[in-house]
Amino acid sequence: MNSIAHIREIDSKIQTVKEHLLEVRDLAESYGEKIGIKHVTGLAGLLHDLGKYTFEFRTYILDAVNNPDAPPKRGSVDHSTAGGKLLHESFHSKEAVKRNIYKGVLAEVTANAIISHHSYLQDFLNPELDSNYLNRVQNKELPEFEYTKQQFFSQVIGIQDFEAYVDKAATEIQSYLEASRPEDLGKEFMFLTKFVYSALIDADRTNTRLFEENKEAEPEPNHRELFQTYYQRLMNKIDSFQNKPGSDSPINMLRKQMSDKSDEHAEKASGIYTLSIPTGGGKTLASLRYALKHGKLHNKKRIIYVVPYTTIIEQNAKEVRDILKDDSNILEHHSNVIEDDSIEDELQDGMINIQQKLKLAKDSWDSPIIFTTMVQFLNVFYAKGSRHIRRLHNLSESIIIFDEVQKVPTSCISLFNQALNFLKNKAHCSIVLCTATQPALDFVEHKLDIPLEAEIIDNLETVINAFKRVEIIDEASQKTYNNQKLTGFVRSRLKTAQSILVILNTKKVVKDLYLSLKDKNLDVPLYHLSTSMCAAHRNDILGKVRNHLREGQPVICISTQLIEAGVDVSFDCVIRSLAGLDSIAQAAGRCNRHGEKDIQNVYIIDHEEENLSRLKEIEKGKQVTRRILVDIQRNPEAHGGSILSKQAMDRYFKEFYTEFKADLNYPVTKLDIEMTELLSAPRSAYRFYNSYRSKYGKNLDLIITNSYKTAAENFHVISNQTTSVIVPYGNAKEIIAELNSNQSIEDLSAFLKRAQQYTISIYEFEKEALSKNGGMVSYLDGNVLALKDGSYSEEFGLVLENDGQLDSLVF
């Protein structure tokens, strides 16, 4: 039989199954080699499409190509089970596991990746006490399975060579696991399986894309040389600062010392470190200096900046791009534009429809420098769908810089810590936690594996005191404000401050205050900011605000907390609604940011109209901050005498995490279980496994028993599920107009990149309302959603009311 893996759309050329399996194996090997499991990932590539060696699949693919108007039912031929079944049959009997348990682990890890490569990793044991995994690899009947194996061993690799390859893979598994503590095996199994799955997904899609586009693989850049070039350009920029007036001022000298210290620290071994430079201290350049030098000295492959908001992706990326003088090697990843998370059937190989093109589009974080968000980072490890996890293997051998790391959502703290521990201990990453308000990530149950001497900067308290530029005025302990009173307070501040920033906790009060001030005709430029606006829109508004500030002109900006983290603006006066102490400290960093003036005031108010019933983190943070404010009122020397001191921040996070102790492991309420247990509990301590034994009176014949699919289906960085939609703002209108189903994979890859900054995330009720009133349209067979003009405002973004929705994490 002339086997067929794919048939190219443009010229009907056939890629044989042998060609595809061997080429995917080679790619997957290169991905796995980074963490010492080359043959494990290669084995997944070698077997993933074994099921295409059947007459049934050959008929299926030819029918799909020859009858495009009436193709066979999508996914009607299962070609992904056979490879997993071969591994289970060969290496997972009780006798085989007794002889070599590592081959048993290899079979489970690799087979799960194989059977899942068109969906998501399966549950070894699900909440119904059944095994999705065993139902595929053990119980499912494949009529042509014997013929399939015969073809594989005669055409692709001989049995003896295959067994030798498996032996190498099992040895890699043994080495990988023996370096781990026994109590950590559940976590190791989980991250190992996800890494293998990531490598397989990316290798499969990359090879298929290259075949479809009739292209050769692009050679990897020489990262060491590239980082050396970048480092020299950065140092030229830093050296140029010394020739500017005021370069020898105490603050500028301190900035230089912290930058030099970061450079010195780059020579140390890879690990997890903190960089606690105060706001305005040159954190971006210092962290870049560390990353570039560390990258070239320790042979890292990429530098990844993870930020809390899309708002600051472009700002930081532009700053880095201008210094490094390179557009092509810097990727900004704002959002996922399309979601393929619900697709769980076989790709309709042979008939390249728009859905398959979107799946194949290059979207895998393989650039030397990447800017992305905390949501996207967490999704790589824990969210459902293959688009996210495809990127996981590209995190290895990287330097990952978390900007404003205190913004990790409370429910994700343990998951975040576990991911970072894996990246450091197994994936050869260096990690820098950047913020002036370091969270106590080693205070929780699932601790971050961080050394005691992790801080890069010496004499931190001295540095913090030297950078004092504001006075915190506690208005919250005296009275409450509504928007009517707050309007009057803002107007009164205009007598002493030209520029005023007001930061409130919900979108509704922000919008209402903006409208209230607008009604007063203050003859001062007034701006509104929230995540109802796309990133491009917000950046345009911030550009106008910065122009006013730069020219010393009056300006008022009313914003949600998105402006707090990393946005380079400096107002004369900041008014902040009471919230977590970290938020107040970050808000203070938007006032007199560069010390242009004498000490300026930051006012803390208690806003009585904010509905925080669905914003528990803000509500609890507000309570803890209030207690610290009361302490300082009673004793001015308490907490180091300042609400912005390191002592105050340490106290805040310890109390805050104590308040949320029951939530730190991501509780899955409807299953009455925590995400950490679903993903990584040891078999003997896993509730579902013990329930299985009680129900059936026997053990489940698996080494790994965790529930990866169930965990992914229940994971959302923010509690309410959202959908990305493109908005009709600026150049997005042209991008939307160009959308059609006849675009090439290359064109769609470019589209995904261009469209990201023009997306917003909408909640389910907003999606339903837009659908009902005709405010939204779909493109590319329903895979891309876009708002119509009437549903998007130049003043407010999305026009629906949205009180009480979290505005802190942006996709």
C-alpha positions in Angstrom: 0.0 0.0 0.0 1.2 3.5 -0.9 0.8 5.2 2.5 -0.3 8.8 2.8 0.2 11.2 5.7 -0.7 14.4 3.9 -1.6 15.6 0.5 -0.5 19.1 -0.3 -3.2 21.5 -1.4 -1.4 23.4 -4.1 0.1 20.5 -6.1 -1.4 17.3 -4.7 2.0 16.0 -3.7 1.9 13.1 -1.2 3.9 13.1 2.1 4.2 9.4 3.0 3.6 8.2 6.6 7.3 7.2 6.8 8.5 10.6 5.8 6.2 12.4 8.2 7.0 10.1 11.2 10.8 10.3 10.7 10.7 14.1 10.2 8.5 14.7 13.2 10.8 12.4 15.2 13.8 14.5 14.3 12.2 17.7 15.2 10.8 16.3 18.5 14.3 15.0 19.4 15.7 18.5 19.0 13.1 19.8 21.4 13.5 17.1 24.0 17.3 17.2 23.9 17.1 20.6 25.8 16.1 18.8 29.0 17.8 15.4 28.4 14.8 13.4 27.0 15.7 13.4 23.3 14.6 9.8 22.8 11.4 10.2 24.9 10.1 13.0 22.7 11.5 11.4 19.6 9.5 8.2 20.4 6.3 10.3 20.6 7.1 11.7 17.2 8.0 8.3 15.7 4.6 6.8 16.8 2.1 9.6 16.8 0.6 8.9 13.3 1.1 5.2 13.3 -2.6 4.8 12.7 -2.3 6.2 9.2 -0.9 2.9 8.1 -4.4 1.5 7.4 -6.5 1.1 4.3 -9.3 2.9 6.1 -7.2 6.0 6.6 -5.9 5.9 3.0 -9.5 5.7 1.7 -10.5 8.5 4.1 -7.8 11.0 3.0 -8.4 10.3 -0.7 -12.1 10.8 -0.3 -11.5 14.1 1.5 -9.3 15.4 -1.3 -11.4 14.1 -4.2 -14.7 15.1 -2.8 -14.2 18.5 -1.1 -17.9 19.4 -1.4 -19.0 16.2 0.4 -16.0 15.1 2.5 -16.1 12.2 4.9 -17.1 13.0 8.5 -14.4 14.9 10.3 -12.5 12.6 12.7 -14.3 9.5 11.5 -11.0 7.6 11.3 -9.0 7.3 14.5 -5.3 7.5 13.6 -3.9 8.7 16.9 -4.7 5.7 19.2 -2.5 3.1 17.4 0.9 4.5 18.6 -0.3 4.6 22.2 -1.7 1.2 22.0 1.6 -0.2 20.7 3.5 1.2 23.7 0.9 0.0 26.2 0.8 -3.5 24.7 4.6 -3.8 24.5 5.8 -2.2 27.7 3.0 -2.0 30.2 2.0 -5.5 31.2 2.5 -6.3 34.9 5.5 -8.5 34.0 7.0 -5.7 31.8 6.6 -3.1 34.5 8.2 -5.4 37.1 11.2 -5.9 34.8 11.6 -2.2 34.1 9.3 0.3 35.8 10.9 3.1 33.8 9.6 1.6 30.6 6.1 1.6 32.2 6.4 5.3 33.0 7.7 5.9 29.5 4.7 4.1 28.0 2.2 6.1 30.0 3.9 9.5 29.5 4.5 9.0 25.8 1.3 7.2 24.9 -0.8 9.9 26.6 0.9 12.5 24.4 0.3 10.4 21.3 -3.4 9.6 21.8 -4.0 13.3 22.7 -2.2 15.1 19.9 -5.5 16.2 18.3 -7.2 17.1 21.6 -5.6 17.5 25.1 -3.9 15.1 27.5 -6.3 12.5 28.7 -7.2 11.6 32.4 -5.4 8.6 33.6 -8.3 8.5 36.1 -11.3 10.8 35.9 -13.8 12.0 38.5 -16.2 9.2 37.5 -13.5 6.7 38.5 -12.9 5.6 34.9 -9.7 5.9 32.8 -10.0 7.8 29.6 -6.4 6.8 29.0 -7.0 3.0 29.3 -10.2 3.2 27.3 -8.0 4.3 24.4 -4.8 2.3 24.7 -6.2 -0.9 26.2 -9.9 -1.2 25.5 -10.4 0.4 22.1 -10.5 -2.1 19.2 -8.5 -1.2 16.1 -9.4 -3.6 13.2 -6.2 -3.1 11.2 -3.8 -2.9 14.2 -1.8 -5.9 13.3 -1.4 -4.7 9.8 -0.4 -1.3 11.1 2.4 -2.6 13.2 3.6 -4.8 10.3 3.8 -1.8 8.0 5.6 0.3 10.7 8.3 -2.2 11.5 8.9 -3.0 7.8 8.9 0.5 6.4 9.9 2.9 9.2 12.2 1.1 11.8 13.0 -2.5 12.5 11.9 -4.2 15.7 15.4 -4.5 17.1 16.2 -0.9 16.3 12.9 0.2 17.8 13.6 -1.7 21.1 17.0 -0.2 21.3 15.5 3.3 20.8 13.0 2.5 23.6 15.8 1.4 25.9 17.5 4.8 25.4 14.3 6.6 26.1 13.7 4.5 29.3 17.2 5.4 30.5 16.5 9.1 30.0 13.3 8.7 32.1 15.3 7.0 34.8 17.9 9.8 34.9 15.2 12.4 34.8 13.3 10.9 37.8 16.2 9.8 39.9 17.3 13.4 40.3 13.9 14.1 42.0 12.7 13.7 45.5 10.2 10.9 46.0 7.5 13.3 47.3 7.8 15.3 44.1 7.2 12.4 41.6 3.6 13.5 41.0 4.8 16.9 39.8 7.6 15.4 37.8 5.2 13.0 36.0 2.9 15.9 35.2 5.5 18.3 33.8 7.3 15.5 32.0 4.1 14.5 30.3 3.2 18.1 29.4 6.7 18.7 28.0 6.6 15.6 25.8 3.1 16.6 24.6 4.3 20.1 23.8 7.3 18.8 21.8 5.1 16.4 19.9 2.4 19.0 19.1 4.9 21.6 17.9 7.0 19.1 15.9 3.9 17.6 14.2 2.4 21.0 13.3 5.7 22.5 12.2 6.5 19.6 9.9 3.0 19.6 8.5 3.1 23.4 7.9 6.5 23.2 6.2 5.3 20.4 3.9 2.1 22.3 3.1 4.1 25.5 2.3 6.8 23.5 0.5 9.5 25.1 2.7 12.6 24.0 4.5 12.9 24.5 8.3 14.3 27.9 9.1 17.8 27.7 10.8 18.0 28.7 14.4 19.9 32.0 15.0 23.2 31.8 16.8 21.8 33.0 20.2 25.2 33.5 21.8 26.3 35.9 18.9 22.9 37.6 18.8 22.9 38.2 22.6 26.5 39.5 22.4 25.5 42.0 19.7 22.5 43.1 21.7 24.5 43.4 24.9 27.0 45.7 23.1 24.2 47.9 21.8 22.7 48.1 25.3 26.0 49.0 26.8 26.5 51.8 24.2 23.1 53.1 25.2 24.0 53.0 28.9 27.3 54.6 28.3 25.6 57.5 26.5 23.7 58.3 29.7 27.0 59.3 31.3 27.3 62.3 29.0 23.9 63.7 29.8 23.4 66.6 32.3 22.7 65.4 35.8 24.3 62.0 35.3 26.3 62.4 38.4 23.2 63.2 40.6 22.8 60.8 43.6 19.7 59.1 42.0 21.4 58.6 38.7 24.5 57.3 40.4 22.3 54.8 42.3 20.6 53.7 39.1 24.1 53.0 37.6 25.1 51.0 40.7 22.0 48.8 40.5 22.6 48.3 36.7 26.2 47.4 37.3 25.1 45.0 40.1 22.7 43.3 37.7 25.6 42.9 35.2 27.8 41.4 37.8 25.1 39.0 39.0 24.7 37.7 35.4 27.9 35.7 35.8 26.3 33.5 38.5 24.8 30.1 37.9 21.2 29.8 36.6 18.5 30.0 39.3 15.6 32.0 40.7 16.5 35.6 41.7 14.7 38.7 42.8 15.3 42.2 41.4 13.6 44.7 43.7 14.6 48.0 42.1 12.2 50.7 43.2 9.9 52.4 40.7 11.9 54.7 38.5 15.1 52.9 39.3 15.8 51.6 35.8 14.4 48.1 36.2 13.8 47.4 32.5 17.4 48.2 31.5 18.9 46.5 34.5 16.9 43.2 33.9 17.8 43.3 30.2 21.4 43.8 31.0 21.3 40.8 33.3 19.5 38.7 30.7 21.7 39.5 27.7 24.9 38.9 29.6 23.6 35.8 31.3 22.3 34.5 28.0 25.6 34.7 26.2 27.6 33.4 29.1 25.3 30.4 29.9 24.1 29.6 26.3 20.4 30.5 26.8 18.1 30.3 23.8 15.7 33.2 24.5 14.6 35.9 26.8 11.0 36.1 27.9 9.4 39.0 29.6 6.1 38.2 31.4 4.1 41.2 32.3 0.7 41.5 34.1 -1.0 43.7 31.5 -1.1 43.9 27.7 -0.9 47.7 28.3 2.8 47.5 29.0 3.8 44.9 26.4 4.2 47.5 23.6 5.8 50.1 25.9 8.4 47.7 27.1 8.9 46.0 23.7 9.4 49.4 22.0 11.9 50.4 24.6 13.9 47.2 24.1 13.5 47.3 20.3 14.8 50.9 20.1 17.9 49.9 22.1 18.6 46.7 20.3 17.7 48.0 16.9 16.0 44.8 15.8 12.4 44.3 14.7 12.5 40.7 13.4 13.6 38.9 16.6 11.3 40.5 19.1 7.8 38.9 19.5 4.9 40.6 21.2 2.3 38.0 22.2 -0.8 39.8 23.5 -3.6 37.2 23.2 -4.7 34.1 21.3 -7.1 35.9 18.8 -8.6 32.4 18.1 -9.4 29.7 20.5 -9.2 26.0 19.4 -9.6 24.6 22.9 -12.9 22.9 22.2 -11.7 20.9 19.1 -11.1 17.3 20.1 -11.4 15.3 16.9 -8.9 14.3 14.3 -7.7 16.9 11.9 -9.2 16.3 8.5 -5.9 15.5 6.9 -5.8 15.9 3.2 -8.5 18.5 3.0 -6.8 21.7 4.2 -9.7 23.7 5.6 -9.5 27.0 7.4 -9.5 25.4 10.8 -6.5 23.2 10.0 -4.7 26.2 8.6 -5.3 28.1 11.8 -4.0 25.1 13.8 -0.9 24.9 11.7 -0.1 28.7 11.8 3.2 29.4 13.4 2.4 30.5 17.0 5.0 28.8 19.2 7.2 31.3 21.0 10.4 30.5 19.1 11.7 34.1 18.9 14.9 35.1 20.7 13.0 37.8 22.7 9.4 37.5 23.7 7.0 39.8 25.6 3.8 38.1 26.9 1.4 38.3 29.8 1.0 36.4 33.0 -2.3 34.9 31.8 -0.6 33.5 28.7 2.3 32.1 30.7 0.0 30.3 33.1 -2.1 29.0 30.2 0.9 27.4 28.7 1.1 25.0 31.6 -2.5 24.6 32.7 -5.1 25.7 30.2 -7.0 23.3 27.9 -6.3 23.2 24.2 -3.1 22.5 22.3 -2.4 26.1 21.1 -1.2 27.1 24.6 0.9 24.0 25.6 2.6 23.9 22.2 4.8 26.7 23.5 5.9 24.9 26.7 9.1 23.3 25.3 10.3 26.7 24.0 10.5 27.9 27.6 13.4 25.6 28.3 17.0 27.1 28.3 15.5 30.6 28.7 15.8 33.6 30.9 12.3 34.5 32.1 11.8 37.9 33.6 8.5 38.4 35.5 7.7 42.1 35.6 5.5 43.1 38.6 5.4 39.4 39.8 3.1 40.4 42.7 0.2 40.3 40.2 0.1 36.5 40.1 -3.6 35.7 40.9 -4.0 34.2 44.4 -5.6 31.0 43.3 -2.7 30.4 40.9 0.1 30.9 43.5 0.9 27.2 44.0 0.6 26.4 40.3 2.9 29.3 39.5 5.5 28.2 42.0 5.4 24.6 40.7 5.9 25.8 37.1 8.9 28.0 38.1 10.5 25.2 40.1 10.2 22.9 37.1 11.7 25.6 34.8 14.6 26.1 37.1 15.3 22.5 38.2 14.6 20.6 34.9 14.4 23.1 32.0 17.7 24.9 32.7 16.0 28.4 33.0 17.1 31.4 34.9 14.2 33.4 36.4 14.2 36.9 37.7 11.2 38.2 39.8 11.1 41.9 39.2 9.0 44.3 41.4 9.4 46.9 44.1 6.8 44.9 46.0 8.1 41.3 46.2 5.3 38.8 47.2 6.1 36.1 49.9 6.1 33.2 47.4 8.2 31.1 49.8 5.6 31.6 52.6 2.9 29.3 51.1 2.4 25.5 51.3 3.8 24.8 47.8 6.8 27.0 48.1 8.9 28.6 45.5 12.4 27.0 45.4 14.3 30.3 46.0 17.5 30.7 47.9 17.8 33.0 51.0 20.3 35.2 49.1 18.2 35.7 46.0 18.1 39.5 45.9 20.4 41.0 43.2 20.5 44.5 44.8 22.5 45.2 48.0 21.3 47.4 50.8 17.7 47.4 49.7 16.2 49.6 52.5 18.8 52.3 51.8 17.9 52.2 48.1 14.2 52.4 48.9 14.7 55.4 51.1 16.9 57.1 48.5 14.1 56.8 45.9 11.4 58.3 48.1 9.4 60.8 46.0 5.9 60.8 47.5 4.1 61.1 50.8 1.1 58.8 51.4 -1.9 60.7 52.7 -4.4 58.5 54.4 -7.9 59.8 53.6 -9.4 56.3 53.9 -9.4 56.2 57.7 -11.3 59.5 58.0 -14.2 59.2 55.7 -15.6 57.6 52.5 -16.1 59.1 49.1 -18.7 58.6 46.4 -18.2 59.9 42.8 -19.9 63.2 43.6 -17.5 63.9 46.5 -14.6 62.6 44.5 -15.3 65.0 41.7 -15.1 67.9 44.1 -11.9 66.5 45.6 -10.3 66.2 42.1 -11.3 69.7 41.3 -9.8 71.0 44.5 -6.5 69.2 43.8 -6.2 71.1 40.5 -5.3 74.2 42.5 -2.0 72.7 43.5 -1.3 70.0 40.9 -1.3 70.3 37.2 -1.6 66.6 36.5 -3.9 64.2 38.4 -4.3 60.4 38.1 -7.2 58.7 39.7 -7.2 54.9 40.0 -10.3 53.1 41.1 -11.2 49.4 41.5 -14.0 48.7 39.0 -14.8 49.8 35.5 -18.2 51.2 36.3 -17.0 53.8 38.9 -14.1 54.7 36.6 -16.6 55.4 33.8 -19.0 57.3 36.1 -16.3 59.5 37.6 -15.0 60.3 34.1 -18.5 61.3 33.0 -19.0 63.3 36.2 -15.8 65.3 35.6 -16.6 65.7 31.9 -20.0 67.3 32.9 -18.1 70.0 34.9 -16.4 71.4 31.8 -13.1 71.8 33.6 -11.2 73.0 30.6 -8.5 70.4 31.3 -7.8 67.4 29.0 -9.6 64.4 30.5 -8.9 60.7 29.6 -10.5 57.3 30.5 -8.7 54.0 30.6 -9.9 50.4 31.2 -9.6 46.9 29.7 -12.8 47.5 27.8 -10.3 49.1 25.3 -7.9 47.1 23.2 -4.2 47.4 23.8 -3.7 49.7 20.7 -6.5 52.0 21.9 -5.1 52.2 25.4 -1.6 52.9 24.1 -2.9 55.7 21.9 -4.5 57.3 24.9 -1.4 56.8 27.0 0.6 58.5 24.2 -1.7 61.6 24.4 -1.4 61.6 28.2 2.4 61.4 28.1 2.5 64.3 25.6 0.6 66.5 28.1 2.9 65.4 30.9 6.0 66.0 28.9 4.9 69.5 28.0 3.9 70.3 31.5 0.3 70.8 30.6 -2.7 70.2 32.8 -4.3 66.7 32.4 -6.6 64.3 34.3 -6.6 60.5 33.8 -9.2 58.2 35.3 -8.2 54.6 35.1 -8.6 51.1 36.5 -5.6 49.4 38.0 -4.2 48.5 34.6 -2.1 51.7 34.7 -0.3 50.7 37.9 2.2 48.1 36.8 5.1 49.3 34.7 3.4 52.1 32.7 5.9 54.9 32.5 3.9 58.0 33.4 4.5 60.6 36.1 1.7 62.7 37.6 1.9 65.5 40.1 -0.9 63.9 42.2 -2.3 60.4 42.4 -5.6 59.4 44.1 -5.9 55.7 44.8 -9.0 53.9 46.0 -8.1 51.6 48.9 -6.9 48.2 47.8 -4.0 45.8 48.4 -0.8 47.4 49.7 1.1 46.3 46.6 -1.5 48.1 44.4 -1.1 51.3 46.5 2.7 51.1 46.2 2.5 50.6 42.4 0.0 53.5 42.2 2.5 55.7 44.1 5.1 54.8 41.4 3.0 56.8 38.9 3.5 60.0 41.0 6.6 62.1 40.7 8.1 59.0 39.1 11.5 60.4 38.2 11.8 62.8 41.1 11.2 65.8 38.9 9.7 67.8 41.8 9.8 67.9 45.6 7.9 65.3 47.5 4.3 65.0 46.0 1.2 63.6 47.5 -0.6 60.2 46.9 -4.1 60.2 48.5 -5.7 56.9 49.7 -9.5 57.1 49.7 -12.3 54.6 50.5 -14.8 54.6 47.6 -18.2 53.6 48.9 -19.7 53.0 45.4 -17.3 50.2 44.4 -19.0 46.8 44.2 -16.3 44.4 45.3 -18.6 41.4 46.0 -17.1 39.5 43.0 -13.5 40.9 43.5 -12.5 39.0 46.7 -8.8 39.6 46.2 -9.2 43.4 46.1 -11.7 43.2 49.0 -9.3 41.2 51.3 -6.3 43.2 50.2 -8.2 46.3 51.2 -8.9 44.9 54.7 -5.3 43.9 55.3 -4.0 47.4 54.1 -6.5 49.1 56.3 -5.1 47.2 59.3 -1.5 48.4 58.4 -2.7 51.9 58.0 -4.3 51.8 61.5 -1.0 50.4 63.0 0.9 53.3 61.5 -1.7 55.8 62.8 -1.3 54.5 66.3 2.4 54.2 66.1 4.3 56.2 63.5 7.3 53.9 63.9 5.4 50.7 63.1 6.4 48.7 60.0 9.5 50.8 59.5 7.5 54.0 59.8 6.1 53.8 56.2 3.4 52.0 54.4 5.8 51.5 51.5 8.6 49.9 53.6 9.9 46.4 53.0 8.6 45.4 56.5 5.1 46.6 55.7 5.1 44.7 52.4 6.3 41.5 54.0 3.6 41.8 56.6 1.0 42.5 54.0 1.7 39.5 51.8 1.9 37.1 54.8 -1.4 38.3 56.1 -2.9 38.3 52.6 -1.8 34.7 51.8 -3.0 33.6 55.2 -6.5 35.1 54.4 -6.5 33.1 51.2 -4.9 29.9 52.5 -7.8 27.8 51.3 -7.6 29.2 47.8 -3.8 29.1 47.0 -3.9 25.6 45.4 -6.7 26.5 43.0 -9.8 24.9 44.4 -12.1 23.2 41.9 -15.3 23.8 43.8 -17.7 21.7 41.8 -15.4 18.6 42.3 -14.5 19.5 45.9 -10.8 19.0 45.1 -7.8 21.3 44.5 -6.0 21.6 41.2 -2.7 20.7 42.7 -4.2 17.3 43.7 -5.7 16.7 40.3 -2.4 17.3 38.6 0.3 16.1 40.9 -0.9 14.2 44.0 1.0 10.9 44.6 -1.1 7.9 43.8 -1.4 6.8 47.4 -2.7 10.2 48.5 -4.9 10.8 45.5 -8.6 11.0 46.4 -9.9 9.6 43.1 -7.4 6.7 43.2 -8.5 5.7 46.8 -12.1 6.0 45.8 -11.4 3.7 42.8 -9.9 1.1 45.2 -12.8 1.3 47.6 -15.4 1.0 44.8 -13.7 -1.9 42.8 -11.6 -3.6 45.5 -8.5 -3.5 43.4 -5.7 -1.3 42.3 -5.7 0.6 39.0 -3.0 -0.8 36.8 -1.3 2.5 36.2 1.8 4.2 37.6 0.4 7.7 37.0 -3.3 8.2 38.1 -3.7 12.0 37.8 -6.4 13.8 35.9 -4.8 16.2 33.4 -7.8 16.7 31.1 -10.2 17.4 34.0 -7.7 19.9 35.5 -7.3 21.7 32.2 -11.1 21.9 31.6 -11.5 23.6 35.0 -8.6 26.0 34.8 -9.1 29.7 34.1 -6.7 32.4 35.3 -9.7 34.6 36.0 -12.8 32.9 37.4 -15.2 33.8 34.6 -14.3 32.4 31.2 -13.7 35.0 28.5 -13.4 35.0 24.7 -11.1 37.1 22.6 -12.7 39.4 20.0 -11.1 41.8 17.5 -12.4 45.3 17.8 -12.9 47.8 15.0 -10.2 50.2 16.1 -7.5 51.8 13.9 -5.7 49.3 11.6 -7.9 46.5 12.9 -10.6 47.5 10.4 -8.2 46.8 7.5 -7.1 43.5 9.1 -10.8 42.4 9.5 -11.5 43.4 5.9 -8.7 41.2 4.6 -10.0 38.0 6.4 -11.1 35.2 4.1 -10.9 31.4 4.0 -8.5 31.3 1.1 -5.5 32.7 2.9 -2.3 30.7 3.2 -0.9 29.4 6.4 1.8 32.0 6.2 -0.7 34.8 5.8 -2.7 33.5 8.7 0.4 33.4 10.9 1.0 37.0 10.1 -2.7 37.8 10.8 -2.5 36.2 14.3 0.5 38.4 15.1 -1.0 41.6 13.8 -4.5 41.2 15.3 -3.4 40.6 18.9 -3.1 44.3 19.9 -6.7 44.9 18.6 -8.4 42.3 20.8 -10.3 42.5 24.1 -11.6 39.7 26.3 -15.3 39.6 26.8 -17.2 37.7 29.4 -19.9 35.1 28.5 -22.8 37.4 29.4 -21.3 40.1 27.2 -20.8 37.6 24.3 -24.5 36.6 24.6 -25.6 40.2 24.6 -23.5 41.1 21.6 -24.8 38.0 19.7 -28.4 38.9 20.6 -28.2 42.5 19.4 -26.1 41.8 16.3 -23.1 43.6 17.6 -20.6 40.9 16.7 -19.7 39.0 13.5 -17.6 35.8 12.9 -15.0 35.1 10.3 -13.0 32.1 9.2 -15.7 29.6 9.7 -16.5 31.0 13.1 -13.0 30.8 14.5 -12.4 34.5 14.7 -14.9 37.0 16.3 -15.0 40.7 15.7 -17.2 43.6 17.1 -19.2 45.8 14.7 -18.6 49.5 14.8 -21.6 50.2 16.9 -20.3 48.0 19.7 -17.1 49.8 20.2 -16.6 53.4 21.4 -13.6 55.6 20.8 -14.2 57.0 24.3 -14.9 53.8 26.4 -14.1 50.8 24.2 -16.8 48.0 24.6 -20.0 49.8 25.2 -21.7 47.3 27.6 -21.9 48.1 31.3 -19.6 45.8 33.3 -19.6 46.6 37.0 -17.7 44.4 39.4 -15.7 42.6 36.8 -12.0 42.0 37.4 -9.9 44.5 35.4 -6.4 43.3 36.5 -5.5 40.5 34.1 -5.7 41.1 30.4 -5.3 38.5 27.7 
